[in-house]
């Protein structure tokens, strides 16, 4: 039976600093099967006014990429404390450029929704080995930092956005992807690959239609020869393992939250990372997408959110 100390956390978004809330969860014996989240991106926007009492707790407005990464490492260390030993961590994370301006893409420059938040966080100034116009490499920095901290870095999935924001750049390609880092607490972990299988592109099957002639010098009885000569026997496969590039269009959001990921993006994370009745954690739950998907797929959720106005925009029950 689930202890009462854990039940009070379930299916709710809890207001406050996620790291402090995670420490309280750990003290209460909370256990979650998977964590699916997207932390505020570095240097893009400030969500709290300068005089807000929780301003010092805001993530994303740190002075340097290194300070930002260090803060996230501490947060995800607290996540690991409440994660099941066979649990997984999924992080949706984007990158930023060093630039002497307060916006990353001209299409989001200023305006009623973006202007104040961009101005509040300021420009991402070059420093150290980072030059103006450099791509910072935030997803890579985070992935390697978490690996050093003990996580197993299992995969870098690509979120391809077919309806990406246009960019008025002439010396590089327009960005149309973000990263989804898949990490685990242990080398062996729960991952239901069958729950997220996708239709095969080629119905003939993964193998060759006809036997392939072995290269000169290869023994007929070798492992390679046996495999190569039998690929045509695999036959038709209507479904295949899900690939690591996920094409999911973005969706507009009328509320004040700027970076709402679509439900279709995280459905595979929930299905692969948890069972019916398991608990899904999102320490940066924002408008509540992770909670909504978890409930719809008959899981529980626990959310944390520093910005109380985002909690008011949630419609989870």
C-alpha positions, 0 to 999 in steps of 0.5 A, spaced: 500 500 500 502 506 498 504 511 504 500 517 506 506 521 505 507 519 498 499 520 496 499 527 498 504 528 492 500 525 487 497 528 481 498 535 483 503 541 481 507 543 487 509 551 487 516 552 489 523 551 488 524 544 485 530 542 488 527 544 495 521 540 493 525 534 491 528 534 497 522 534 501 519 528 496 525 524 498 524 525 506 517 522 505 519 516 501 516 518 494 518 514 488 517 515 481 518 511 475 520 516 470 522 523 470 520 527 463 521 534 463 524 541 459 528 546 464 528 553 462 533 554 456 539 558 458 539 565 456 532 566 453 527 569 457 526 571 465 519 569 467 519 572 474 520 580 475 527 583 478 523 584 485 520 577 486 522 574 492 524 567 488 528 571 483 534 568 485 531 561 484 530 562 477 533 557 472 536 560 465 538 566 467 545 564 470 551 569 468 554 563 464 553 556 461 557 553 466 553 556 472 547 554 468 549 547 467 552 546 475 545 548 477 541 543 473 546 538 475 544 539 482 537 539 480 537 532 477 541 529 482 535 530 487 531 527 481 535 521 482 534 521 489 527 519 488 527 515 481 526 508 482 533 504 481 530 502 474 528 509 472 529 513 466 530 521 465 528 524 459 530 532 458 528 536 452 533 541 451 535 546 446 541 550 444 543 558 444 548 562 441 552 567 444 550 574 441 550 581 443 542 582 443 536 579 447 533 575 442 535 568 439 531 568 433 528 574 429 521 571 429 521 572 436 524 579 437 520 583 442 512 583 441 507 583 447 509 576 449 516 575 448 519 582 449 519 583 456 521 576 458 527 577 453 529 584 455 529 581 463 534 576 461 539 580 457 544 578 452 548 572 452 555 575 452 561 572 449 566 570 454 572 565 455 573 561 449 566 563 447 566 568 441 560 572 438 556 568 434 558 561 437 553 556 438 554 554 446 553 547 445 548 547 451 545 540 450 552 537 450 554 540 456 548 538 460 549 531 457 556 530 459 556 533 466 550 529 468 554 523 465 560 525 470 555 526 475 553 518 475 548 518 470 548 513 464 547 517 458 543 512 453 541 516 447 540 523 444 534 523 440 532 529 435 526 533 436 525 535 428 520 541 428 517 541 421 513 548 422 520 551 426 520 558 427 523 562 421 530 565 422 533 571 417 540 568 417 544 568 411 551 564 414 548 558 417 541 553 416 535 555 420 534 551 426 529 546 426 530 541 432 532 540 439 535 535 443 531 529 448 536 526 452 535 519 455 539 517 461 538 512 466 540 511 473 543 504 472 545 500 466 539 496 466 532 499 466 525 499 464 524 501 457 518 498 454 520 498 446 514 495 444 509 500 446 512 505 442 514 501 435 512 504 429 510 502 422 515 500 417 517 504 412 518 498 407 514 492 408 518 487 405 522 487 411 529 489 414 533 484 410 535 483 403 530 480 398 535 475 396 541 472 399 547 476 399 554 472 396 559 472 401 565 476 400 572 472 398 575 469 403 569 469 408 568 462 411 561 459 410 560 457 417 562 464 420 557 468 424 557 474 418 556 469 413 550 465 416 547 472 418 548 475 411 545 469 407 539 469 412 537 476 412 532 474 406 528 469 411 526 475 416 520 476 412 515 482 412 515 486 418 509 491 419 512 494 425 519 496 427 523 499 433 522 507 434 527 511 430 531 516 434 529 522 430 521 524 432 518 529 427 513 533 431 510 539 430 509 545 435 503 547 437 501 555 439 499 556 446 495 562 448 497 563 455 504 566 458 508 560 458 513 561 452 515 554 451 510 549 451 512 542 448 506 538 444 503 532 447 505 528 442 512 529 443 512 526 450 507 520 449 513 515 447 517 517 453 511 516 458 509 509 454 516 507 454 518 509 461 513 507 465 507 502 466 500 503 468 499 506 475 506 508 475 508 515 477 511 520 472 515 526 475 516 533 472 520 538 476 519 544 471 512 542 469 510 549 466 503 549 463 502 542 465 503 538 459 507 532 462 501 531 467 496 531 462 499 526 458 500 522 464 493 522 467 490 520 460 495 514 459 493 512 466 499 514 470 500 518 476 504 525 476 508 529 480 509 536 478 513 542 481 513 549 478 516 556 481 512 560 477 505 560 480 502 564 474 503 557 470 500 553 475 494 557 474 494 556 466 493 548 468 487 544 466 489 537 469 483 534 472 
